[in-house]
């Protein structure tokens, strides 16, 4: 306070001194020869004018200060948060409202990426939104789930209000609005339930009914609104019934019971009815809400539920529950008679492709036709069931007591099924040829549980598929040992992830002058008992059980860490590192965020990170894959299409992909020197890559003749055992050192 008074006095003294200087400067030159009274009068007038000017100046300064304070107050305490971002999405300014909404100190928010304040599930969406905004300069908004400083989540709306550098956004908490919208949706859904609902006013006149009311009664809303619900009365109840109903409503605000009502068409039917009185805060009834169900329909539903409990609604075949019961019954019969039984497990080959191309309606029609043909192929005492999807199980009872003869009987029926299913199907004008693969297991009495028998038949079916489809296979115990071994490997794979038993190997990549240009990182499993396990023995399993996501993220993160080390050394700072990415990884909604976070965490230049994709990745949701690739390519990440020529790439999409490189598969390189077909394929791949402006690299190069042939065709980058096998990082860097020294010696000798 004292300091403020001191500053004010000092400012006033400055103004007074300035006024005196100005007064003296304004004196006329002839002041010394004029009468003193006249001079004093003129001085007094001048002084008054200057004081007035100073007062006006002081008032203007005060007004400016008040205006500035008002602006700061309006900005800081605005009803919405104001956030200014840099072009990289970092917060450069934020008002007090924004600080409060985010629940963090302003100093901790400045220079922080806004992406890190967005929940993980929304981060990719924000990154894409911000990048599009920076390019297009469109004024648009986005709704996101954001994090407060204490870790709680709130629903936010970010609305762009200007574009200085990265953009200026308003931040609003829309959690209450979102909750209200959710509650309204729930209320609307509840009102439009399967139960009939009617609402009356306090005079018991209908003011609203739902669709179920119209379905049950036959009356439209227009026909009943404004009328008494007694129009539904059937006349089957005495006056005393309704008097007792209203007595309970008045006493307890609620009544529940069975009534007979009449539809618009005159049909009388039973209903279960509840009536609830709605009161205002003063205790006065404002409305009555009636909810009713047609018990006639519920009885029909009970019969339908009983049917659905044992039969498949699409095909009319027995379902899994009924089949398990029939298997147990067959076991009991087999124990009494000594006859063997058989289970046949089958599904439709390539059924998913049919669904994807012709639609689920055509798929359902095919299943119905298959069900009819299966029933035509079996005997009266046998059972056909559908377990869901395109899976069917057939129980054959009363076969021979001799295993060989029983197997022959089962095989005859299975072959009959194969022939029948293979015949063309007419699907509403579309001629469709299908096929199936069948697994068979024989059983008798109670030697196995029903579920175990189903598993055996299922294993045999997958063996039939592995043997080329359109065939049948009997269960062999050796199949079970293979399945058991796979289960053990899966368990050990999970342990390997927990115990970090993986190691990265590096295979060198060189150009035509044998200069090192980079490496591909390859994973190895160092098993404590089995030793080194190659990727082909565990990656397919990881793809199937989903652990590839954890493994793939570890590989990506480790590769970025290695790039960071290389960037510190002048000899390795320009090397690229190729990382294989699986379809499951790329399909994750937060894949972009994972890559960006690894890059930022290890502070690497993105242009030295190369992600290798196989052609199979491009078969699912290609538009989403292109979008993700473009976002990462925009920050410098390179993409290489691995095993090119072995998959099913569409040239239409190939030209849309932000690729840097095509990789010629080893299968085309192996016989390149002697096989004219491989030569033609390699020549075509190289020409295609060059026409698209892409780099080309060949893998699996093992001889100088192969390298020379590739160079002749226009491929100047190579990878293979000719230059180095995959090595642990220490041995790989020793190889780099050796190659560098050899090249240095070569240059010196050449000089």
Secondary structure, DSSP 8 states (H G I E B T S, - for coil): -HHHHHHHHHHHHHHHHHHHHHHHHTS-GGGGGS-HHHHHHHHHHHHHHHHHHHHHHHHHHHHHHHHHHHHHHHHHT-SSEEEEE-TTSBEEEE-HHHHHHHTS-HHHHTT-BGGGGB-HHHHHHHHHHHHHHHHH----EEEEEEE-TTS-EEEEEEEEEE-STTEEEEEEE-HHHHHHHHHHHHHHHHHTSSSEEEEEETT-BEEEE-HHHHHHH---HHHHTTSBGGGGB-S-S-HHHHHHHHHHHHHHSEEEEEEEEE-TTS-EEEEEEEEEEEE-TTS-EEEEEEEEEEHHHHHHHHHHHHHHTTB-TTT--B-HHHHHHHHHHHHHHHHHH---EEEEEEEETTHHHHHHHH-HHHHHHHHHHHHHHHHHHS-TT-EEEEEETTEEEEEE-S--SSHHHHHHHHHHHHHHHHHHHHS-EEETTEEE---EEEEEEEE-TTSS-HHHHHHHHHHHHHHHHHTTSS-EEE--HHHHHHHHHHHHHHHHHHHHHHHT-EEEEEEEEEETT--EEEEEEEEEEEETTTEEE-GGGTHHHHHHHSTHHHHHHHHHHHHHHHHHHHHTSTTTTT-EEEEE--HHHHTSTTHHHHHHHHHHHHT--GGGEEEEEEGGGGGS-HHHHHHHHHHHHHTT-EEEEEEETSS---HHHHTTS--SEEEE-HHHHTTTTT-HHHHHHHHHHHHHHHHTT-EEEE----SHHHHHHHHHHT--EEESTTT---EEHHHHHHHHHHHHHHHHHHHHHH-
